[in-house]
Amino acid sequence: MNQVIETNCERPLVSVILPTYNHAQFLSRAIRSVLDQDYTNFEIIIIDNHSQDNTDEVVQSFIDPRVTLLKIHNNGIIASSRNMGIQEANGEWIAFLDSDDWWSSNKLQTCIDHINDKTDCIYHDLSIRRGRSGLFQSKIIKSRQLKTPVLIDLLVNGNTISTSSVFVRKRLLDEIGGFNESQNLIAAEDYNTWLRLAQISDGFCHIPKCLGYYFLHDEGISRKDMSIPKRCASASFVHLLSDKERHSLESDLKYTKGRYAFLSQDYRTARESLAFSARHGKPIIKLKSLWMLINSIR
């Protein structure tokens, strides 16, 4: 049954931005999870990076006027796809969903219920689902309620916001110019976006519920040193931190670099980075760093 898209303060239109590339095997589940929402006043904007699988057929199988398919050549920069979706969006609110993730049927309604004059960005916990068998099949990505000033919390304590959980006012995304499309930010462009949003608003609201699922599979596993894009994402804001806060941020970056080096069996680089995080990091970072330092001596 076709739905009429409404726009009013009680039932604001939500634009769901769904970028995809060669994920036809997952895409149907993502789209279906949106169409099955309890809250029905939404549009789905799918931005396809010219997939070479049967993505078009998957999208065309959903006969619903709320579903739109756009094409882009994003050169491996997912920020470009998200920005195209934001530009084309008609909704007052934007919700992001990656094509291999999916939502619970009450996700949108729950976010709508948390809207108030002081809320600009809503996010929630996600449940991890794995694509292959293993000891732990389910795990929770637990976020936290960010303290004000939110910008400092995000810098000092790290990113707690999963993109597929974000529900944010479109006007704020327009105000900051959307996602930064720099190649240096790939895999941390979302973190940079939340930091820039926090420059203009402290209205971040965490819903302590699992309202969606993050799919962990081999294709989605990052095999890069994430300290590099994280450092780029936060570079413009470091001057706002005290010496103690800068040490905390630096220890997290060093830990990320050291852990990547340790897992890559580059023990010399691991020791150089982990020595710093073992001295200056938070208690849990110190413990993990010390463990890897001990096991890197071979």
C-alpha positions in Angstrom: 0.0 0.0 0.0 1.5 3.3 -1.0 2.2 5.8 1.8 1.6 9.6 1.6 4.7 11.5 2.7 3.6 14.1 5.3 5.5 17.0 6.8 4.3 18.5 10.1 5.7 19.1 13.6 4.0 16.0 15.0 5.1 13.7 12.2 8.2 15.2 10.7 9.5 13.7 7.5 12.7 11.6 8.0 15.1 11.2 5.2 17.0 7.9 5.4 20.4 8.1 3.7 21.6 4.7 2.6 24.9 4.6 0.6 25.9 1.3 -1.0 28.5 -0.4 -3.3 28.4 -4.0 -4.3 26.3 -5.0 -1.3 23.3 -6.4 -3.1 23.4 -9.5 -0.8 22.8 -7.2 2.2 20.9 -4.3 0.7 17.5 -6.0 0.7 17.6 -6.6 4.5 18.6 -2.9 5.1 15.8 -1.5 2.9 13.2 -3.9 4.3 14.1 -2.9 7.9 13.2 0.7 7.0 10.0 -0.1 5.2 8.9 -2.2 8.2 9.2 0.7 10.6 6.4 1.5 13.0 6.9 5.2 12.0 6.0 5.5 8.3 6.6 9.2 7.3 10.0 8.7 5.8 11.8 8.6 2.5 14.7 6.3 1.6 17.5 7.7 -0.5 19.8 5.0 -1.8 23.1 6.3 -3.2 24.8 3.6 -5.3 28.5 3.9 -6.3 27.7 2.2 -9.6 27.7 -1.3 -8.2 28.6 -4.1 -10.5 26.3 -6.7 -8.8 22.5 -6.8 -8.9 22.0 -3.8 -6.7 19.6 -2.2 -9.3 17.4 -5.3 -9.3 17.3 -5.4 -5.5 16.1 -1.8 -5.3 13.6 -2.2 -8.1 12.0 -5.1 -6.3 10.7 -2.7 -3.7 7.6 -1.0 -5.2 7.3 2.0 -2.9 7.2 5.7 -3.8 9.3 6.4 -0.7 12.3 4.7 -2.2 14.7 6.6 -4.5 17.9 5.4 -6.2 20.7 7.8 -7.1 24.0 7.0 -8.7 27.4 8.5 -8.0 31.1 7.9 -8.7 32.5 8.6 -5.2 36.1 7.4 -5.9 36.0 5.3 -2.7 34.9 8.2 -0.5 31.6 7.3 1.2 31.3 10.9 2.5 30.5 11.9 -1.1 27.6 9.5 -1.2 26.2 10.7 2.1 26.5 14.3 1.0 24.6 13.6 -2.2 21.9 12.0 0.0 21.8 15.0 2.3 21.5 17.4 -0.6 18.6 15.5 -2.1 16.8 15.0 1.2 13.4 16.6 1.8 13.2 15.6 5.5 13.6 17.8 8.6 15.6 14.9 10.1 18.3 12.7 8.6 18.9 9.1 9.6 21.9 7.2 8.3 22.0 3.5 7.6 24.9 1.6 6.0 23.8 -1.0 3.5 25.0 -4.0 5.5 23.3 -2.8 8.7 19.7 -2.9 9.6 17.2 -1.5 12.2 14.7 -2.7 14.7 11.1 -1.8 13.7 10.8 0.7 16.5 14.0 2.6 15.7 12.5 5.7 14.0 9.5 6.0 16.3 11.8 5.8 19.4 14.0 8.6 17.9 10.9 10.7 17.1 9.8 10.3 20.8 13.1 11.8 22.0 12.8 15.0 19.9 12.6 18.2 21.8 13.7 21.8 21.5 17.1 21.0 23.0 17.8 17.9 20.9 19.7 18.1 17.6 21.4 14.7 17.3 20.1 11.4 18.6 22.0 8.1 18.6 21.7 4.7 20.2 23.3 1.4 20.9 23.7 -1.3 18.2 23.9 -5.1 18.4 26.8 -6.7 16.5 25.9 -9.6 14.2 28.7 -11.7 12.7 28.7 -13.1 9.2 30.6 -16.2 10.1 30.4 -18.7 13.0 32.4 -18.0 16.1 32.4 -18.2 19.9 30.6 -14.8 20.3 27.8 -14.4 17.9 26.2 -11.3 19.5 27.8 -8.3 21.2 26.5 -4.8 22.0 28.1 -1.6 20.8 27.3 0.5 23.8 27.4 4.2 23.3 27.3 6.8 26.2 25.6 10.0 26.9 28.1 12.7 26.0 28.8 15.3 28.6 28.9 19.0 27.9 30.8 20.5 26.3 30.2 17.6 23.9 33.1 18.6 21.6 35.6 18.1 24.5 34.1 14.8 25.5 34.3 13.5 22.0 38.0 14.6 21.7 39.1 13.3 25.1 37.1 10.1 25.4 36.7 9.2 21.7 33.9 8.6 19.3 30.9 6.8 20.8 28.5 7.4 18.0 27.8 4.7 15.4 26.8 6.1 12.0 23.9 3.7 11.5 22.4 4.9 14.7 22.4 8.6 14.0 19.2 10.7 13.7 20.1 14.4 13.2 18.5 17.7 12.1 19.2 18.4 8.5 19.7 22.1 9.0 22.7 21.4 11.2 24.3 19.1 8.6 23.6 21.9 6.0 25.2 24.4 8.4 28.5 22.5 8.7 28.6 21.6 5.0 27.9 17.9 5.4 30.7 15.4 5.6 34.3 16.3 4.8 35.3 14.5 1.6 39.0 14.5 2.2 40.8 11.2 1.4 42.8 11.7 4.6 39.6 11.2 6.6 38.4 8.0 5.1 37.0 5.7 7.9 36.9 8.7 10.3 34.8 11.1 8.3 31.9 10.4 10.6 33.9 11.2 13.7 35.0 14.5 12.2 31.3 15.2 11.4 30.2 14.7 15.0 33.0 16.9 16.1 32.0 19.7 13.8 28.3 19.3 14.8 29.4 19.6 18.5 31.0 23.0 17.6 27.6 24.4 17.1 25.4 22.3 19.4 25.5 20.4 22.6 22.1 18.8 21.9 23.3 15.2 21.6 21.0 12.6 23.1 21.9 9.0 23.7 19.1 6.4 23.8 20.4 3.4 25.9 18.7 0.8 23.8 19.7 -1.4 20.9 17.6 -0.2 18.0 19.7 -1.7 15.2 22.3 -4.1 14.1 25.8 -3.7 12.9 26.9 -6.5 10.6 30.5 -7.5 11.0 31.9 -9.4 8.0 35.2 -9.9 6.3 34.4 -7.3 3.6 33.8 -4.7 6.3 36.8 -5.3 8.5 39.2 -2.4 8.5 42.8 -3.3 7.7 44.4 0.1 8.2 46.0 2.1 10.9 43.0 4.0 12.2 45.2 6.4 14.2 46.0 8.2 11.0 42.4 9.2 9.9 41.5 9.8 13.6 44.4 12.2 14.0 43.3 14.0 10.9 39.6 14.1 12.1 40.6 15.7 15.4 43.6 17.9 14.3 41.5 21.1 13.9 40.3 20.9 17.5 43.4 20.0 19.5 44.1 23.7 20.3 40.9 23.7 22.4 42.3 21.1 24.8 44.2 21.6 28.1 47.6 19.9 28.4 46.0 17.0 30.3 43.3 16.6 27.7 45.8 16.6 24.9 47.8 13.9 26.6 44.6 11.8 26.9 43.8 12.2 23.2 47.4 11.5 22.2 47.5 8.3 24.3 44.3 7.0 22.6 45.9 7.7 19.2 49.1 6.1 20.2 47.2 3.1 21.5 45.3 2.7 18.3 48.6 2.9 16.3 50.4 0.5 18.7 47.6 -2.1 18.6 47.5 -2.0 14.8 51.3 -2.5 14.7 51.1 -5.3 17.3 48.4 -7.2 15.4 50.5 -6.7 12.2 53.5 -8.2 14.1 55.4 -4.9 13.7 56.6 -5.1 17.3 59.2 -2.3 17.1 56.5 0.2 16.1 54.1 -1.2 18.6 56.5 -0.7 21.5 57.2 2.9 20.5 53.6 3.8 20.5 52.4 1.6 23.4 55.1 3.0 25.7 53.4 6.4 25.5 49.8 5.0 26.0 51.0 2.9 28.9 52.3 6.0 30.7 49.6 8.5 29.9 46.5 6.5 29.0 43.3 5.9 30.9 43.5 2.8 33.3 42.1 0.3 30.8 44.3 1.7 28.0 47.3 1.4 30.3 46.5 -2.3 31.1 46.0 -3.2 27.5 49.2 -1.4 26.4 51.3 -3.1 29.1 49.9 -6.5 28.0 50.9 -5.9 24.4 54.3 -4.4 25.4 55.1 -7.6 27.4 54.0 -9.8 24.6 55.9 -7.8 21.9 59.3 -8.7 23.4 60.5 -11.6 21.3 
